[in-house]
Amino acid sequence: MPEAEDPGAGGALELRAAAVSGGGKSRPARGGNVRVAKGLRRIAPLAKLELSVASFLVWAVLRLLRATVRLERHGSEELEALWKSEQRVLLAFWHGRSIMVPFFYQGPGVSIMNSTHRDGEIVTRALARLGIESTRGSSSRSAVAGVLGLVRAFRRGRDLALIPDGPRGPAGVAKAGVAELALQTRAPVFPVAVSCSRAFRLRTWDRLMLPRPGARVVLVVGPPLRPMPERGGALRSVAERASLREGMRAELELRLRRVTVEADRLAGRIPVEET
């Protein structure tokens, strides 16, 4: 069973949610303010109000970004054909390129994993406004529940959006969780990359890419990675499954790097791998 960190997909927004809501570690000089904020959060009505306001602001920022850019999609013909035939898929993309992905999605419904802490709740509520369902899980708590929630969402007919290098990196290095979910669901994994003709890159571990107003935002969909069928319907041994999972993980990482370079090229940027 993969760790919840492997497929976690809301982390890029959680860093920004923390900034919006005042979460995260503070400098010593602000210790008093942090203590006051924590005290106020113990008051249930104020805590609920903070979550509502912060999630609305995150959603509003996303909508503002969408309103100021032009979207282009490349290589998505096979993905769109599967959507039309009502087949479910997994979408994989790097943490630092995830902000604009929701606006390209045109499938029947998608689920994502967010952490169980307060910033994760903010992101969950913001994404819900965009029609994106979240399951909850983290590396330390509810990991199994989060992954099982994704599997159940898939079985209910939803696509899964996954970030192989989330939630804490290292950037551009795929973890095994997406490969394991592909083995469990038997669904094709489409590597996806987004780039912008003009963008900010934040000084975060993932160097999050935010489009500048008026930018072209380019999404590239690569050929899907398909899980190998079981041999004669027999279950693989633990060693065989681990070897297959590692092979899929490495191949997905390679394909994500390729589509990222292609997205940068089409957007007119110097290609930079997410490492």
Beta strands, then each sheet from edge to edge (+ up, - down):
strand 1: 70-74
strand 2: 90-92
strand 3: 110-114
strand 4: 132-136
strand 5: 159-162
strand 6: 189-196
strand 7: 199-201
strand 8: 209-211
strand 9: 216-221
sheet 1: 1+ 9+ 6- 2- 5- 3- 4-
sheet 2: 7+ 8-
end
